[in-house]
Amino acid sequence: MPSSSASRTYRAQGVVLRTYKLGEADRIIVLLTREHGQVRAVAKGVRRTSSKFGSRLEPFMAVDLLLAHGRNLDIVTQVEIRGAYGYDIASDYGRYTAATAIAETAERLTDISEAGGAQYALAVGAFSALGRDLHPAGLILDSYLLRALATSGWAPSFTDCARCGTPGPHSAFSAPLGGAVCSSCRPPGAASPSIATMDLLGALLTGDWHTADASGDGARREGAALVAAYVHWHLERALPSLKHVERV
């Protein structure tokens, strides 16, 4: 028979999305875990200089955790770093603001106690790419946003008409209709992005970084605006962190 203390604990792989101060020395940690979805837990004493794992529970860090079930919030009892992405991200304003927008989106898209494997993998992958400076921060952010929404069931189309399926490419984009739309389905007020912008967005959705990295500044700016509109529509409100992201 397992001990009562053992039955109260569980392990998880997680990434830190956000932290809040609690009392004089504690923090509430918002985690997206692979096994348990979104988890909110208390890390006791982490704001003291003597804390053994305070620095491991900063935003954007990928960690292995041992947690204990609590009455209202779970309690972090052990932490080991899997990916120390937060240190490099925090050293650069552009990467930091992009990571903040990613964290806010991940928190919005995941529910407490629901499985978060796919969303966890996307968030960790994005933070890893930002930490290693693999691609421009804005492109990493937009790629994450598109893929995270697609994983949640809102996959956009950037080629065929999202409404009737007519083969593309098409010259109009409608967030409410799901992306590219043909001339017959085009609603009033639909955007008219360039072919280069639609190609870029398709590349960001599929992970074609050769095409994405070769894109021009105009396509990146126009694409970012369309991604923001798509996120706003499906989340039913804007992401406050997006307004702080540096764009070319």
RABEL-V38655 format. One record per backbone hydrogen bond with DSSP energy under -1.0 kcal/mol. NH is the residue of the N-H (numbers start at 1). CO is the residue of the C=O. If there is no record, write none. Layout:
# RABEL-V38655
{{NH;CO} {NH;CO}}
This chain:
# RABEL-V38655
{{7;3} {9;6} {10;67} {12;65} {14;63} {15;32} {16;61} {17;30} {18;30} {20;28} {22;26} {26;22} {27;43} {28;20} {29;41} {30;18} {31;39} {32;15} {33;37} {34;13} {38;111} {39;31} {41;29} {42;74} {43;27} {47;25} {48;45} {51;48} {57;54} {60;16} {61;58} {62;83} {63;14} {64;80} {65;12} {66;78} {67;10} {68;75} {69;8} {74;40} {75;68} {76;42} {77;66} {78;66} {80;64} {82;62} {83;62} {85;83} {89;85} {90;86} {92;89} {96;92} {97;93} {98;94} {99;95} {100;96} {101;97} {102;98} {103;99} {104;100} {105;101} {106;102} {107;103} {108;104} {109;105} {110;106} {113;38} {114;111} {120;116} {121;117} {122;118} {123;119} {124;120} {125;121} {126;122} {127;123} {128;124} {129;125} {130;126} {131;127} {132;128} {134;129} {140;136} {141;137} {142;138} {143;139} {144;140} {145;141} {146;142} {147;143} {148;144} {149;145} {150;146} {151;147} {152;148} {153;150} {154;149} {157;178} {161;166} {162;180} {165;161} {173;191} {174;179} {179;174} {180;157} {181;172} {186;182} {190;187} {191;173} {198;194} {199;195} {200;196} {201;197} {202;198} {203;199} {204;200} {205;201} {206;202} {207;203} {208;203} {209;207} {212;208} {213;209} {215;212} {220;216} {221;217} {222;218} {223;219} {224;220} {225;221} {226;222} {227;223} {228;224} {229;225} {230;226} {231;227} {232;228} {233;229} {234;230} {235;231} {242;239} {244;241} {245;242}}
